[in-house]
Structures are given as C-alpha cells and as structure tokens.
C-alpha cells in the first residue's frame, strides 16, 4: 500500500518527506487535525528554492547579476557552471548575499562578511541557486525521511513531538504562527535519489550580543547561572526500534534495532544506555542510523544550561534563536548559545533558558548501514512441487461405508536437470527470478549449484545486485574458476562423480530482486555463441542464502533463453534421486470433473511418508504373518522415517502401509540407508485387499494422519477426476501458481461405500427374482472395477440361490 506522499523524500524510492507529512497531518480536512494552514510558518517548514542563469564580473568586488532576484542579505547561494567560474569562486560552495539591490548582489564567504574579489578568466553558463535553511531542506540534506502509519489513537501533539525528535528539530509558536526550526548547526549536502544533491544552510547568525549591561541582576545571583550535567549520568548508547522495510529474503516491516553509541564516552564514564525509542515511522536502516546518531549527540554533547534575565526590550527573542553571551566572571566571551524557553513575569522581565551551542553536534556523519538481516525467517521461500501422489480408494472396512479417495502427498525433491542449448545464436541460459521480491542493499548473496560437464564444460553463475548482473565463470573439466567480477568471490569444489559445487558470493548495491542466472559457455568466458542442439551440462541442488543465513532450497529453474531444461535420471552427487524440500509446508487440493474448472476440496497440512520399493516383494507363500518376505522401501523423496511396532500393532493394522493396491502392516523397521528401511513380520492383504506380488519401484505410502482424505460424493463414482496439489511453504505462504500445478487423473470406483441391496440379499439368502428379463431391473449394485483388488464379501452362491 502506498500513501499519497510515497517517495516524496527524494532520498530513496519509498519514503515520504517529513515536511510534507507534517503539513498534511496538520491541515488535511479528512484525516488531519484541522490546524489552520495560515497559522503555519511555511517559510520555516518548506523550501522555496530558486535558481537562475547569472553573470559574474571579474572585479573587486565581484558583482552578480540576477534580474529581480528578490534575495536578501545573508541568504545562501551556490554557483554551478558549464565551463569555468572566475578565480575566487568555487562550484558547490555556499556563499552569502551582501549588498543586495534589485538586480544585483555581491557574495561573501560568511554572513555579513567581506565581499569576494574575482580574477582570471571565465567560460560557460553560470547558474546561481538559493540554499534552503528550512526544516524540509534539513531533512533532505541530512537523509531523514519517514513512512508513518497512524493505526492507534494518540494525541496529535504527542505524534508531532515524536516526529520532530526523530528529525532533530523543534516547533515554536511565535507571532501567531507555528515555526519549525531544525537543530542543524552546520551546512550539510546530501545525495538525492536517484541523482542530484540537496544542501541545507543553517541560520547561525546571533540576534544579540549580550553582555553584563544587558542582564537583569538579582541580589545574591550572578548575571548568568550555568548548570552542567554529570557525564556519568549522560546516556552514551541510544537505540531506535524501526520497522525495517526490507530485510532477509524479502520479508517486510520487521522490527529491527538501530544502535548509536559513543565508544569514547563509554570507556571514560561506563556504559549508560538510554531507553529504546519506538520509531515505527522509520523504515530505512540508513535513516534510522542518522536519526539515532543525532539523538545520541544531542543528549551527550549539549550539557550546559544557561539561565538569565533580560528586560522587556528583548521581547522579540523566541525559542531556537541564537545569541552570544559575555560574562567576565565566568570567563565567557561571545559564547554562542541557543534559547530554549522564555517566560515573562508580572513586571515584564524575561526569564531566559538557553543551551550551549558547540556547533557540529547537530550533524551526523553519514555512512553505510546494514540493517537487521538475520533474525526474521524468510516467509517467502518458494516451496518445491509435490512428488507424484499415491491416490487410492480404501475399502468399506476402513471408510465406515462412506466412499472415499485418499492421497499420499509430500514435497518434491531436487532432481538433476539437463540444461541444453538450442541451435540459436546468442546466450543459452536459465533464470530463477522468484526467489524473493526484493533484497535490501548491502545484503550478502550466496548462490550455489552442483554442475557436471556433458557436451559443454563451462558455465557462468551470476545474480543481479541492484545495478548489474555480476558473477564468475567455471571450468567443469579443470575444476577451476575464471576471474570473478568486481564484488564477487567464487569457489569450485569437487563433489565426486565428476560433479563440482560452484559458488559465488557478493553484496547487493541497491534494493532489488536478486535474479539468479546459470549460463552455458563455449568456450569458458564466452556466453554468446551459435548453439548445437542438445549440448549442455547437468545441474542439481541449486541453493541461495541472504545475509549469512542457511541456504534455501531452489525450485526448478523454469525460465530459459536459447535453451531447454528437462529432468534427468542421472545420479546426484550424493548418489540419490534427490533431496526432499524442507521448506514444503503442505498443499491445497483442487478437483475438476472437466479438466478446466477447479474447486478446492481440502488442504494437505503435512508431508506423507511416501516412496518406492527398492526390491521386489513376492506373493505371500502362506497366511499371516508373512515372516518369509522383506518389504524394502526408500522414502528419500519425502524425507520420511519409519519406526518399529509390535506384533500386535502389525496384526491390528497400526503400522498400515499401501503398496500398489495391497494394504499391509509391519512389526519391525530396520534402517538400511538414508530414509531406506527393511520391513519384516508382515500382515498382508488387510481390509479387503488382495495379496499380490510387487515389483521394485512400486509406489509405497504409510497410511497415517498425514494422508489426505476426501469423502467421495456418489455422483462422482465412475467419473474421471483431475486433481491438482498446490504447494505452499512451511509458513503457509509462497503458494504455487495453480496454472503451473501438474494434473493427476483418477477415476473412482466407489469401493468404500456400503454393500448394495443385491450383495446384502445374496448374503442373507433372500429371493433375487426380479421378474421377466424384459422388465427394468429395480435393484443393482456397483462393485467397482475388476482390477481394484477389493473383496467386498464372500458369498457361496451354490447354497444361496434357490
């Protein structure tokens, strides 16, 4: 959601200008506080910058011509030029107007200073631009911006006070207007987004030079009283709690701490930590660092408080004004101080409170900041597609007489892919762009993939860092890397079986989507060439991590250019068929009777323990239990595990499993490898299924609470069904696009429904005389298909038919 002032700050692509926020907050007729716009001193809140082409004389002093410039003495200007300024003037330097008349003025290096003389030669077109001293100028130049959300009831003055504190400024009511004065005390120039600069020039001209004769003396008191705070009681560590817009893997608006501290003060006086300031208005860590530093400096370095009394002739003084004071007894000579409060008593005397004005403490050094990148989990991680589900209809003995379809569903694996070029001339590559929406600037990106040479022996890994695609070349024959791009480190490690793990690491230079790319090269270093259809490399186990977190499983690379990408039966570096995706959290189940329109029929909330037989299971040679044969299974594709039970568990179907269409149970599960088991002491052909021999590779599923169950409406019996299983991650997010889901078809037979009237009549020995063959049959049963393997009832027709 974007507000009306989105990106108005001009310092990044998202935040709003604090000056415009305050103006809108105070005056908006719909959601503002209805403060009269005429009562806001717009000159102190907003900038009204002007610029114009000017001419400059080479003279002593130099005269600047700007027709009807409207500038006043003391106002700051900056010159720029397409050529060369006269000697004595420097582009980008702040100068101050003196000797201003209607169309001309002179400039000095300081307010009210000596006019500058120019000499030498000049060329090009010169431009003069005024420099702002407003609250808006201070925020832009100091890199201060906000994105407030007012979601809770709060006093308006409390909100405004918090915003001003975060932006190191104060509001003053004077002359019937509300003024906004930054504490900024030195000129600041900051970079704008996406280009340009902005300069703030504070008004640091004292209004009065106060000496002993100006102060009202009181008996027993000096003309000026000074209180200095105890450095041991001064805070030297300040923390803001911001709402970081972009953190790890695209997560947004997580609470993140921003700390500012003074190590010298800590070592001198011990750690003194201030209370945390909640600053949900700040969403950019860089802005948070500037704000925290300014708050810290103001509390740490403004330690002297001055109090004195003046006569009513100084009634024009107001808070935030600067004056100088001289008190020989205290050793003060023209010391600049800032007025913070003024009170008038019944006699018209003014009691003034002021603070020291050391200069430079209201400006924060700007430096790169890395926000909170490691705490929040990535809730947008993309899950794998499902493994081919095992779909089955249990018998009436399991369903209670209600027809049912069950499905064993689990997260997919990371198979080996063949990245093969086509015959076009150009680049041959695959991209993965849906890892995360955006990654914050300065976040470390690690991208890795296992690769094996086939007809091609070189590849390039790269990612988009917010400005360019950077990466490195890899030689899969020599096992070496090329020269990494600037900002990239790269490694290549043998993984066995001619596989190599190729890894690149670098940092984002701007907030962006970190698109990952794998490119074929021929030879190494050449990414654009005439392809030979089918030539390529094997890739497997792509992974990415951001900000130093653990690697995240990457789904199949789907986007290709000048190439094709297909799964391959080649063994992985681990010699297995793949790795179950640990980020798979479940799937939404969709059903269609026409293959076009789908409706949701439920949700899978846990991966089923499914896999396949690794050895053939013979037909049982006798009755239960089957102590002769061993059921050998692999659950690698689902990452499943099996535990042993007891003989009673096997007999009662507690450890129930499905192999093809036979239901069976086991007592002992012996680990035979990674997610591989040998199951023994088997009870075969349970719940009406028929015993059978099963070949190696037959599907296997453990029937437990993770199995999806769908009560089958009678109208769907015998109707071909289309099923889709829409994956989501362990946070219930990053849902797979339904259009990309594989369609699985199944035609239910209604095997789990109650026995029909014909079967019941046969069992009871009732008459089955339905009349003449020409008459319509009044009763019928649906026993399912011959191949479903179920026995609904045993009936001796020889004894039952009269």
Beta strands, then each sheet from edge to edge (+ up, - down):
strand 1: 51-56
strand 2: 64-65
strand 3: 76-81
strand 4: 94-98
strand 5: 104-108
strand 6: 126-130
strand 7: 169-174
strand 8: 177-182
strand 9: 188-191
strand 10: 197-200
strand 11: 208-210
strand 12: 225-228
strand 13: 237-244
strand 14: 254-261
strand 15: 277-279
strand 16: 304-310
strand 17: 322-327
strand 18: 332-344
strand 19: 350-356
strand 20: 390-392
strand 21: 404-408
strand 22: 416-421
strand 23: 425-427
strand 24: 429-432
strand 25: 444-453
strand 26: 458-464
strand 27: 469-475
strand 28: 480-481
strand 29: 489-496
strand 30: 499-507
strand 31: 516-521
strand 32: 528-530
strand 33: 536-546
strand 34: 552-553
strand 35: 559-561
strand 36: 563-568
strand 37: 584-592
strand 38: 599-604
strand 39: 610-613
strand 40: 631-634
strand 41: 656-659
strand 42: 662-665
strand 43: 668-673
strand 44: 676-680
strand 45: 699-702
strand 46: 708-711
strand 47: 720-729
strand 48: 744-747
sheet 1: 1+ 2- 5+ 4- 3+ 6- 1+
sheet 2: 7+ 8-
sheet 3: 9+ 10-
sheet 4: 11+ 17+ 18- 19+ 16- 12+
sheet 5: 14+ 13- 15-
sheet 6: 20+ 21- 46+
sheet 7: 29+ 30- 25+ 33- 22+ 36-
sheet 8: 23+ 32-
sheet 9: 28+ 27- 26+ 31- 24+ 35-
sheet 10: 29+ 30- 25+ 33- 34+
sheet 11: 38+ 37- 47+ 48-
sheet 12: 42+ 41- 45+ 39- 40+ 44- 43+
end
